[in-house]
Amino acid sequence: MTDQIFSLIEQEYQRQLDKVGLIPSENTVSPQVSEVLSSCLSNKYSEGYSNRRYYEGNQIIDQVELLAIERVKKLFSVPYVNVQPYSGSPANSAIQFALLQPGDTLMGLKLTMGGHLTHGHPDVTFSGKYYNSVQYGLGADARIDFEQVRELAHKHKPKLIIAGNTAYPFLLDFAQFRQIADEVGAWLMADISHVTGLVIGGEHPSPVPHADVIMSTTHKTFRGPRGAMILVTERGLARDPELGKKIDAAIIPGLQGGPHNATTAAIAIAAAEASQPSFTQYARQIRLNAQTLAQTLMDEGIPLVGGGTETHLMIMDLSSFGFGLGGQVSYAMDVAGIYANRNTVPTEPSSPFYPSGVRLGTPLVTSRGMKEKEMKKIGKWIAQVVRHVQKYELPQDKKLRSKFLKEFRAEADQDLKLLEIAQQVKAMCKKFPLFAEEGPHA
């Protein structure tokens, strides 16, 4: 008997083939990474660390983990690496658990301005509840306001400053963060989850000379499995020689149990792939694609937050087209074969639940072999969708929103214009496999 799950997997595979994926935090993995993830390594329990496990039978698993660690160390030129975090949020929590006591002050970028929930978002998150969270923001140019960062740091004396984001389309100035951290005696943590691949490829400044500790997921521009890694720099160990041990203890027994061994092995594969010259070209193409897509959108009259991008992502600001359009546009894009995610804009006139922006990114389409020519097509399709559904403004009356959105989605699912674009997108996608370092297939 064939389980229904296999049918659903096939459907999902076909969906990914037929559509253009523009969610900046998504990517597609190599066949080697995929193969490792479905291996027998998932059968083994391995709580603890290499050569000091709580269970027997980990002789091979120890070698796997040590190999992953050594490859990541070499890739970033850092003295300490932990590859056991289950994902980015647990990894950020582990760093905070290692460096802070409940009630200590931390600083991070506001969620509505491109920050991440785990960077101290107040009240509803672990980092916002258990620590005294101070949030910095952006200036009028949509760049991080370092005058505000410095002012807040001197006023609140944070023990930890986080330099990182999830929806910020510009380069992070780690040197300025370091200077401010030194002025107030704070630890500096860099969350480079989104730009890791760009850092490796030389397309984004590296945090290694400036940060004490670095966190990255392994499934975005790094193009590996869904996991995370924590790096401690020479600077971090010079300040506290026990910092690596504190991170280890924060992971287990602090926050986690047994690591996911297949993921650890897949991180090792991804690190080996990232060390190849072809990965540098991949990182460069991500930025070229992002710049081309951004310019096409702006040429089509679609405003972008900050007027463009310096990285792999951009945010369309739809507030000039109507009220609370982010959700409607992102849904309509999906019907049209192009999926992204709704997102707030820095001066959000609506709310995080019904935002005015849509976040776009190019890692996945670049992995498929798409280049500037395809970005121009995609940008024009997106502009058609925006103009086609801009009349569907969100009702100001909150009581009407649920009914409105239900009716809008039903209409969008049957919209002939959107379905026509979807067929054009599908025809283009047939030329591109899910993973193609060599470029599109004929």
C-alpha positions as CSV (number, residue, x, y, z in Angstrom):
1,M,0.0,0.0,0.0
2,T,1.3,3.5,-0.9
3,D,0.8,5.9,1.9
4,Q,-1.1,9.2,1.1
5,I,2.0,11.1,2.2
6,F,3.9,10.0,-0.8
7,S,1.2,11.4,-3.1
8,L,1.3,14.7,-1.1
9,I,5.1,14.8,-1.5
10,E,4.8,14.4,-5.2
11,Q,2.2,17.2,-5.4
12,E,4.5,19.5,-3.4
13,Y,7.4,18.6,-5.7
14,Q,5.3,19.5,-8.7
15,R,4.2,22.8,-7.0
16,Q,7.8,23.8,-6.5
17,L,8.7,22.9,-10.1
18,D,5.7,24.9,-11.6
19,K,6.0,28.0,-9.5
20,V,8.6,30.8,-8.9
21,G,9.7,30.8,-5.2
22,L,10.6,34.3,-4.0
23,I,10.5,33.9,-0.2
24,P,14.0,35.2,0.8
25,S,14.3,32.6,3.6
26,E,13.7,29.6,1.3
27,N,16.1,27.8,-1.0
28,T,16.4,24.5,-2.7
29,V,19.1,22.0,-1.7
30,S,21.4,19.9,-3.8
31,P,20.7,16.2,-4.4
32,Q,23.6,15.3,-2.1
33,V,22.1,17.3,0.8
34,S,18.7,15.8,0.1
35,E,20.1,12.2,0.1
36,V,21.9,12.7,3.4
37,L,18.7,14.0,5.1
38,S,16.9,10.8,4.3
39,S,19.7,8.5,5.5
40,C,20.0,6.1,8.4
41,L,21.6,8.8,10.5
42,S,18.2,9.8,11.7
43,N,17.9,6.4,13.5
44,K,20.6,7.3,16.1
45,Y,20.2,9.1,19.4
46,S,23.3,11.1,20.3
47,E,22.7,13.5,23.2
48,G,25.9,15.2,24.3
49,Y,28.9,16.0,22.1
50,S,31.5,14.1,20.2
51,N,33.5,11.7,22.4
52,R,31.2,12.5,25.4
53,R,27.8,11.2,24.6
54,Y,25.1,9.9,27.0
55,Y,24.4,6.9,24.7
56,E,26.7,4.2,23.3
57,G,27.1,3.5,19.6
58,N,28.0,7.0,18.5
59,Q,31.5,6.3,17.1
60,I,30.4,7.2,13.5
61,I,28.1,10.0,14.6
62,D,31.0,11.6,16.4
63,Q,33.0,11.7,13.2
64,V,30.1,13.2,11.3
65,E,29.7,16.0,13.8
66,L,33.4,16.7,14.0
67,L,33.6,16.8,10.2
68,A,30.8,19.3,10.1
69,I,32.4,21.5,12.7
70,E,35.8,21.5,11.1
71,R,34.3,22.4,7.7
72,V,32.4,25.4,9.1
73,K,35.4,26.5,11.1
74,K,37.5,26.6,8.0
75,L,34.8,28.3,6.0
76,F,34.6,31.2,8.4
77,S,38.0,31.1,10.0
78,V,36.7,30.9,13.5
79,P,37.9,28.8,16.4
80,Y,34.6,27.4,17.7
81,V,31.4,26.1,16.1
82,N,28.3,24.3,17.4
83,V,26.1,22.7,14.7
84,Q,23.5,21.2,17.0
85,P,20.8,23.9,17.2
86,Y,17.6,22.7,15.7
87,S,16.9,26.0,13.9
88,G,17.6,29.7,14.1
89,S,15.2,30.6,16.9
90,P,16.5,28.0,19.3
91,A,20.0,29.0,18.4
92,N,19.4,32.7,19.2
93,S,17.7,31.6,22.5
94,A,20.8,29.5,23.3
95,I,23.2,32.4,22.8
96,Q,21.0,34.6,25.0
97,F,20.8,31.8,27.6
98,A,24.6,31.6,27.6
99,L,25.3,35.4,27.8
100,L,22.5,36.8,29.8
101,Q,20.6,36.4,33.1
102,P,16.8,37.0,33.3
103,G,16.2,40.7,33.4
104,D,19.4,41.7,31.6
105,T,19.1,44.2,28.8
106,L,19.5,43.3,25.2
107,M,19.0,45.4,22.0
108,G,17.7,44.4,18.6
109,L,16.1,45.8,15.5
110,K,12.3,46.3,15.7
111,L,10.2,43.6,14.1
112,T,8.2,46.1,12.1
113,M,11.4,47.6,10.7
114,G,12.9,44.3,9.6
115,G,14.1,42.7,12.8
116,H,13.3,39.1,14.0
117,L,11.0,37.9,16.7
118,T,14.0,36.4,18.6
119,H,15.8,39.7,18.7
120,G,13.8,40.9,21.7
121,H,10.4,41.5,20.3
122,P,8.5,42.6,23.4
123,D,5.9,40.7,25.5
124,V,5.1,37.7,23.2
125,T,8.6,36.2,22.7
126,F,11.1,34.4,25.0
127,S,13.7,37.1,24.4
128,G,11.1,39.9,25.0
129,K,9.7,38.4,28.1
130,Y,12.7,37.1,30.0
131,Y,15.1,40.0,29.2
132,N,14.7,43.8,29.3
133,S,14.4,44.4,25.6
134,V,15.3,47.8,24.0
135,Q,14.5,48.0,20.3
136,Y,16.2,50.3,17.8
137,G,14.9,51.3,14.4
138,L,15.5,52.8,11.0
139,G,16.0,56.3,9.8
140,A,14.0,58.1,7.1
141,D,16.2,56.4,4.4
142,A,15.1,53.0,5.7
143,R,18.7,52.3,6.9
144,I,19.6,51.4,10.5
145,D,19.7,54.7,12.5
146,F,23.1,54.3,14.2
147,E,22.7,57.6,16.1
148,Q,19.6,56.1,17.7
149,V,21.5,52.8,18.3
150,R,24.3,54.7,20.1
151,E,21.8,56.9,22.1
152,L,19.8,53.9,23.3
153,A,22.9,51.9,24.1
154,H,24.4,54.6,26.3
155,K,21.0,55.2,28.0
156,H,20.2,51.5,28.7
157,K,23.6,49.9,28.9
158,P,22.7,46.6,27.2
159,K,24.7,43.5,28.0
160,L,24.0,42.2,24.5
161,I,23.5,44.0,21.2
162,I,22.2,42.0,18.2
163,A,23.1,43.0,14.7
164,G,20.7,41.1,12.4
165,N,17.5,41.1,10.6
166,T,14.9,39.2,8.7
167,A,13.5,41.8,6.3
168,Y,16.2,44.5,5.8
169,P,17.5,44.9,2.3
170,F,20.8,46.6,3.0
171,L,24.3,45.7,4.1
172,L,24.9,45.4,7.8
173,D,27.6,47.7,9.1
174,F,29.2,45.3,11.7
175,A,32.0,47.8,12.4
176,Q,29.7,50.5,13.6
177,F,27.8,48.0,15.8
178,R,31.2,46.9,17.3
179,Q,32.2,50.4,18.1
180,I,28.9,51.1,19.9
181,A,29.1,47.7,21.8
182,D,32.6,48.6,23.0
183,E,31.5,52.0,24.2
184,V,29.0,50.4,26.6
185,G,30.8,47.1,27.3
186,A,28.2,44.9,25.5
187,W,28.6,41.6,23.8
188,L,28.0,41.8,20.0
189,M,26.0,39.0,18.4
190,A,25.6,38.9,14.6
191,D,22.6,37.0,13.2
192,I,23.5,36.5,9.6
193,S,20.9,33.8,8.8
194,H,19.8,35.6,5.7
195,V,23.1,36.6,4.3
196,T,25.5,33.8,5.2
197,G,25.9,32.7,1.6
198,L,26.6,36.2,0.6
199,V,29.2,36.6,3.3
200,I,30.9,33.3,2.2
201,G,30.8,34.5,-1.4
202,G,32.3,37.9,-0.6
203,E,29.0,39.7,-1.5
204,H,28.4,41.0,2.1
205,P,30.8,42.2,4.8
206,S,31.8,39.5,7.2
207,P,30.9,39.8,10.9
208,V,33.9,37.6,12.0
209,P,36.3,40.5,12.7
210,H,33.7,42.4,14.7
211,A,31.3,40.1,16.5
212,D,31.8,38.0,19.6
213,V,29.4,35.3,18.6
214,I,27.6,34.6,15.3
215,M,24.4,32.7,14.6
216,S,23.2,31.5,11.2
217,T,20.5,29.2,10.0
218,T,21.7,26.7,7.4
219,H,18.8,26.7,5.0
220,K,18.7,30.2,3.5
221,T,21.5,31.5,1.3
222,F,23.8,28.8,2.8
223,R,21.7,26.4,0.8
224,G,21.8,23.5,3.3
225,P,19.3,21.7,5.5
226,R,16.9,23.3,8.0
227,G,19.2,23.7,10.9
228,A,21.5,26.3,12.5
229,M,25.0,26.9,13.7
230,I,26.7,29.1,16.3
231,L,30.2,30.5,15.8
232,V,32.4,32.1,18.4
233,T,35.2,34.3,17.1
234,E,38.7,34.9,18.3
235,R,37.4,38.2,19.7
236,G,34.7,36.4,21.7
237,L,37.1,33.8,23.1
238,A,39.6,36.5,24.0
239,R,36.9,38.2,26.1
240,D,35.8,34.9,27.7
241,P,37.8,31.7,27.1
242,E,34.9,29.7,28.4
243,L,32.4,31.2,25.9
244,G,32.4,28.0,23.7
245,K,31.7,25.8,26.7
246,K,28.9,28.1,27.8
247,I,27.3,27.9,24.3
248,D,27.6,24.1,24.4
249,A,25.9,24.0,27.9
250,A,23.2,26.3,26.7
251,I,22.3,23.9,23.9
252,I,22.4,20.8,26.0
253,P,21.3,20.4,28.8
254,G,20.1,24.0,28.7
255,L,17.5,24.0,25.8
256,Q,17.7,20.8,23.7
257,G,18.1,17.1,23.7
258,G,19.5,14.8,21.1
259,P,20.8,16.5,17.9
260,H,19.4,15.7,14.5
261,N,22.3,13.7,13.0
262,A,21.1,13.7,9.4
263,T,20.9,17.5,9.6
264,T,24.4,17.6,11.0
265,A,25.7,15.5,8.1
266,A,23.8,17.7,5.6
267,I,25.4,20.8,7.1
268,A,28.8,19.2,6.5
269,I,27.8,18.6,2.9
270,A,26.5,22.2,2.5
271,A,29.7,23.5,4.0
272,A,31.8,21.5,1.5
273,E,29.6,22.9,-1.4
274,A,30.0,26.4,-0.1
275,S,33.8,26.1,-0.2
276,Q,33.8,25.6,-3.9
277,P,34.5,28.4,-6.4
278,S,31.0,27.8,-8.0
279,F,29.4,29.0,-4.7
280,T,31.1,32.4,-5.1
281,Q,29.5,32.7,-8.5
282,Y,26.2,31.6,-7.0
283,A,26.4,34.3,-4.3
284,R,27.2,36.9,-7.0
285,Q,24.3,35.8,-9.1
286,I,21.9,36.1,-6.1
287,R,22.7,39.8,-5.9
288,L,22.6,40.4,-9.6
289,N,19.2,38.8,-9.8
290,A,18.0,40.8,-6.8
291,Q,19.2,44.1,-8.3
292,T,17.6,43.2,-11.6
293,L,14.3,42.3,-10.1
294,A,14.3,45.4,-7.9
295,Q,15.1,47.7,-10.8
296,T,12.4,46.0,-13.0
297,L,9.8,46.5,-10.2
298,M,10.7,50.2,-9.8
299,D,10.6,50.7,-13.6
300,E,7.1,49.3,-13.5
301,G,6.1,51.8,-10.8
302,I,6.3,49.6,-7.8
303,P,8.0,51.4,-4.9
304,L,10.5,49.5,-2.8
305,V,11.5,50.1,0.8
306,G,14.6,52.2,0.8
307,G,14.6,52.5,-3.0
308,G,16.1,49.1,-3.8
309,T,18.3,46.4,-2.4
310,E,22.0,45.7,-1.6
311,T,21.4,42.0,-0.7
312,H,19.2,39.1,-1.8
313,L,15.9,40.6,-0.7
314,M,13.6,43.6,-1.2
315,I,10.3,44.7,0.1
316,M,7.5,46.2,-2.1
317,D,5.8,49.1,-0.4
318,L,2.2,49.0,-1.6
319,S,0.9,51.7,0.7
320,S,0.6,54.1,-2.2
321,F,-1.7,51.6,-4.1
322,G,-4.2,51.2,-1.2
323,F,-4.7,50.3,2.4
324,G,-3.5,47.0,3.7
325,L,-2.7,45.4,0.4
326,G,0.2,43.1,1.3
327,G,-1.9,40.0,2.1
328,Q,-4.1,40.4,-1.0
329,V,-1.1,40.9,-3.4
330,S,0.9,38.0,-1.9
331,Y,-2.1,35.7,-2.2
332,A,-2.8,36.8,-5.8
333,M,0.8,36.3,-6.7
334,D,0.6,32.7,-5.5
335,V,-2.4,32.1,-7.7
336,A,-0.4,33.6,-10.5
337,G,2.4,31.1,-9.9
338,I,4.8,33.4,-7.9
339,Y,4.9,32.9,-4.2
340,A,6.3,35.4,-1.6
341,N,5.2,36.6,1.8
342,R,3.4,39.7,3.1
343,N,5.5,41.9,5.3
344,T,5.3,45.2,7.2
345,V,6.9,48.3,5.8
346,P,8.9,50.6,8.2
347,T,6.2,53.3,8.3
348,E,3.4,50.7,8.4
349,P,0.0,52.5,8.0
350,S,-2.0,49.3,8.6
351,S,-0.8,46.5,11.0
352,P,1.6,43.5,11.1
353,F,-1.5,41.2,10.6
354,Y,-2.6,43.1,7.5
355,P,0.6,44.7,6.3
356,S,1.3,47.0,3.4
357,G,4.3,45.2,2.0
358,V,5.5,42.0,0.2
359,R,8.9,40.6,0.8
360,L,10.8,39.1,-2.2
361,G,14.2,37.4,-2.5
362,T,16.3,35.6,-5.1
363,P,18.2,32.7,-3.4
364,L,15.8,29.9,-4.6
365,V,15.4,31.1,-8.2
366,T,19.1,31.5,-8.5
367,S,19.6,27.9,-7.3
368,R,17.3,26.9,-10.2
369,G,19.6,28.6,-12.7
370,M,17.5,31.7,-13.4
371,K,19.3,34.9,-14.3
372,E,18.7,38.5,-15.2
373,K,16.5,37.7,-18.2
374,E,14.0,35.7,-16.0
375,M,14.1,38.4,-13.3
376,K,12.8,40.9,-15.8
377,K,9.9,38.6,-16.7
378,I,9.1,37.9,-13.1
379,G,9.2,41.6,-12.2
380,K,6.8,42.5,-14.9
381,W,4.4,39.7,-13.9
382,I,4.4,40.9,-10.3
383,A,3.6,44.4,-11.5
384,Q,0.7,43.1,-13.5
385,V,-0.6,41.3,-10.4
386,V,-0.3,44.4,-8.2
387,R,-2.2,46.6,-10.6
388,H,-4.8,43.9,-11.2
389,V,-5.7,43.5,-7.5
390,Q,-5.0,47.0,-6.1
391,K,-8.8,47.7,-6.0
392,Y,-9.1,45.1,-3.2
393,E,-8.2,47.4,-0.3
394,L,-8.6,46.1,3.2
395,P,-11.7,47.4,4.9
396,Q,-11.0,50.0,7.6
397,D,-13.8,48.3,9.7
398,K,-12.0,45.4,11.4
399,K,-15.3,43.5,11.7
400,L,-15.6,43.2,7.9
401,R,-12.1,42.0,7.3
402,S,-12.6,38.2,7.7
403,K,-15.5,38.1,5.3
404,F,-13.7,40.4,2.9
405,L,-10.6,38.2,2.7
406,K,-12.5,35.0,2.4
407,E,-14.5,36.4,-0.6
408,F,-11.3,37.9,-2.1
409,R,-9.5,34.6,-2.0
410,A,-12.4,32.8,-3.6
411,E,-12.4,35.3,-6.4
412,A,-8.6,35.2,-6.8
413,D,-8.6,31.4,-7.1
414,Q,-10.9,31.7,-10.2
415,D,-9.4,35.0,-11.7
416,L,-8.7,34.4,-15.4
417,K,-5.9,37.1,-15.5
418,L,-4.1,35.5,-12.6
419,L,-4.5,32.0,-14.0
420,E,-3.2,33.2,-17.3
421,I,0.0,34.6,-15.7
422,A,0.4,31.2,-13.9
423,Q,0.4,29.4,-17.2
424,Q,3.1,31.7,-18.5
425,V,5.1,31.2,-15.3
426,K,4.8,27.5,-15.5
427,A,6.0,27.5,-19.1
428,M,9.1,29.4,-18.1
429,C,9.7,27.1,-15.1
430,K,9.8,24.0,-17.3
431,K,13.3,25.1,-18.4
432,F,14.6,25.1,-14.8
433,P,15.1,22.1,-12.5
434,L,14.9,22.7,-8.7
435,F,18.7,22.7,-8.4
436,A,20.9,23.6,-11.3
437,E,24.4,25.1,-10.7
438,E,25.1,24.7,-14.4
439,G,22.2,26.9,-15.4
440,P,18.9,26.2,-17.1
441,H,18.2,23.0,-19.1
442,A,17.4,23.4,-22.7
